[in-house]
Amino acid sequence: MPEPALQVENLVKLYHPRGRQAVRAVDGLSFAVQPGTIFGLLGPNGAGKTTTLKVLTTLIQPTSGMARVQGFDVVKQELEVRRRISVVIQESAAELFLSTRDNLLTYARFHGLHGEVARRRADSALERFQISDLADRKVQDLSGGQRRRVQVAKIFMVETPVVFMDEFSTGMDPILKRAVMGYIRDDAGRGRTFVLTTQILSEAEELCDDILIINQGKQVARGDLNALKMLSEGMKEVALTFDKLPEGIEAELRALRPLHLHVNQNTVEIGLKMPEEKVLELVSNLARRGRVLRVEVAGASLEEIFVQLMRVDNAATEKPG
């Protein structure tokens, strides 16, 4: 087996706010990521995702534990790590006083590209990310979404083996976002490793080969999408569209205490945790309430799995003793 692109063992990061108790932003995380993987690091706000990325990208040092990128220690060999990574961190910015084009050319030079090669790649990135009309504008004059496009465009100009992307699709329209997802898949197919964080779980569901869900700095679940869905056995998503919504159906469904319930005009979408035969019985009973135009029954989405795991983990954390 090849050496992991990332290796993390017992990683801990403590913050010490003035006058307050220390905060364990990362609390004993351990994981490894193989080359060519699209790895999703997911969790609620404050779970420790961005802190973990900052440690792996040498922006901050861990309190304890070990982290390596392509075999290089992020503390002892930080320069070697930086040579092998590209980074889009949520709050980081491009060089504000340079033009969009000069941002791209400067980044290319940092990674050893010069002359015509750098210019050609910059022109390609401007076109691919729909920012050609912004080429001569200073980044400080761009919107937040436009700045994010400049940041993401940079990493597809160079060929670093490991890429970290925190909320990469911010400010992108659906067409551009889908194109960028295609670029990520193509590069991963050539052996490039991507580490993604996102609050848009449908992105992770569509992109990621391997997912780690964390909460309060600790691992909650790990695996590919199929493995995570095994954790949600008994969870089903049901959607019914009626020609006319039956009277009282919303109250009837709320009495079942569903995981979620959404009624939009004549369509009912409900998440349930119950045996499959019970779900089918419910669907059959609902279908007798009116003329049904569409029925869909599916396993839980990653978003529903995520919500359920967070409920269970938070309940376990809050339990006394």
Summary of the structure (lengths in Angstrom):
residues: 321
radius of gyration: 23.0
end to end distance: 42.5
largest distance: 70.7
contacts: 999
relative contact order: 0.13
helix: 38%
strand: 28%
